[in-house]
């Protein structure tokens, strides 16, 4: 794998739209670097994709996205959490089993 291919793969794609309030919070947090990523080692870029621009809306169907904002690292869907006090965004890209284990601990 070339360096360019590694860089291309090591990206979280965040799907947003201008009329979506939480999407705007996510976009601002990404622009300001006010985010963290769980479950991915090393350098990871974030690409925001406005689904209302051009033909980007077809990506919603292609990926079976039902709600935005939505984030993916490859085929792994990442959960998005926004801290209402700090506006810090967390992209949780860990496997579903790890996410569920943490949720069960928190609810115990």
N, C-alpha and C positions, 0 to 999 in steps of 0.2 A: 504494500500500500504506500502510495506516495504521500509526501507531506501535505500537498494540496487536497488529496482525498481525505486524509485524517482531519484536516481543518474543516472541510465541508461536512464530514460526519459529526464532528464535535460541536453541534449547534442545536440549541433548543429553538423550535419554531413556535412562536406565540401568535395565535390567531385572534384578531381584535376587529372592532369596528368603531367609527367615530361616534355613533349615537349610543354607544354602550358605556355607562358610567364606570363600572369596575374595570373595563378595558382601558380607560383613560388613566386610572390609578396604576395599573400594571405598566402601561407605556411610560409614565412619568418615573416610576421606580426603576425601570430598566435604563432609561436615559440618565438618571442620576446615580446609577450604580447601587441603589438601595434594595438589593435582593440577595438571596442565597439560594444555592442549588443543593439538594440532597440526592445522594445516590449515584453521582457521576464523579469519577476521579479526573483530575487534571483540568486543563484549560477548556472552557466551554463557552462558546459565543451564544448570543441570543439574537434571533432575527424576528422582528415583529412584522406580521403580514396582515394588512387591512383587507378583510374579506369583502368590503364594499367597493374596492377599487378594481376596475377592469373585470377580468374573468376569474378573479381570486375566489369568488363565491362558490365556484365549482369544487374548490378544495374541501368545503364543508361536506358536500355529498361524498366526494372521493374517500374522505377519512371518517365518514359517518359521525361528524361532529354535530351534536344536538344543541349545544349552548356555548357561548363565548363569554369571557375569554377562555381559550383552550390552549394547552401547550403539549408539544410532543418532542421527544428526543428519539429520532428514528421512528420505530413503530410503538415505542413505549409512551403511553399517555402519562403526563405529569400532572399531579394535582396542584392547584394554585391556591395559596393562602395569603391573605392581606391582613397585616396587623393594623387594626383601626387607629391605634394610638401613634405608632411610628411610621405608618404607611409602608413598612418594609414588606416586600413580597418574597414568599418562599415557593420555589418550584420543587415539588417532591417527586422525583423521578425514580424512586426506589421501586423494586418489584412490588406488586399488589400485596403479596403475603406479608412483607415487612411493614407496609403501610397499615394493614389491618391489625397486625400484632400491636403496633404503637397505639392505634385507636382503642383497642381492647384494654390496654394498660391504662390509658387516660380515663376510660369510662368505669374502671374498677374502683 
